[in-house]
Amino acid sequence: MRKILITSSEKIINQIEKKLRYNFEIDFEYSDLPEGKIEAKKDNKWVTICRFSSDENLDNIITMFNVNYEIKCK
């Protein structure tokens, strides 16, 4: 299964995990910073797929992730 790492607040991690858990194995790190990021494992290295603000719309984060994942990891 494809592996991703989400770094953000607990609330955002829970929301993103609900959307992506069926397609990805998800690891996470809680952070109190106002921004977050999603990384994917490619060739045994973590590659940053997207960065987002903690007040960004969840649908925008998921769309940005999906587009960038297709570009960077396929």
N, C-alpha and C positions, 0 to 999 in steps of 0.2 A: 504494500500500500504506500502511496505517496505521503511524505512526511512534511509537516509545516510547523513553524514556531511562531507563536503570537506573543508579542510583548506589548502590554497595555494595562489598563485598569481592569479589575475583576468584572465589572459590569459589561464592558465592551467585549472582553474575552468570551464571556458566557453567550452573548448575542451572536458573535461570529462563529463560535463553536457549534451552535444550533444549526447554522446554515451550511457549514462545511464538513461536519463530522461523518457524513455518509461517504464522502469521497477522499478524505484525508485522515491520516493519523496525526493528531494534534498534540503538540507540546506547548506549554505556555510559561511565561514569566510575568508576574505581576509587577507593575510599575506605577508610580504616582506622577510621572511626568505627563505634561499636557499633550504629548504626541505618542503615537504607537507605531508598530511596524509588524509586517508579516514577512517571514522568511521561509524559503523552501530549501530542502536538501537536494543538491544536484552535484553529482560526482564527489560525494562525501564532503562537500562544503556547503555552508549556509549562504544562500544568495537572497538579498533583499528584494522582495517582490513589490511591496508597496509600503508607503508611509502615510499616516493619516493623523488628523487632529482628533482629540478626544470628543469634540462636539460635532464631528462630521456625521452625516446621515449614514446609517448602516447599509442601505442599498447602494450608496455611492462607494463605500469601502469594498463591498462584495464585487461590484462591477469592476472597479479598478484592479482588485486582486485577480479576478478571472481573466481580464484582458492581458495584464502583465505576466501572469503565469503562462499563458499560451505563448507569449513572445519569448520569455526568458527560459522556459523549462521544456519546451517541446522540440 
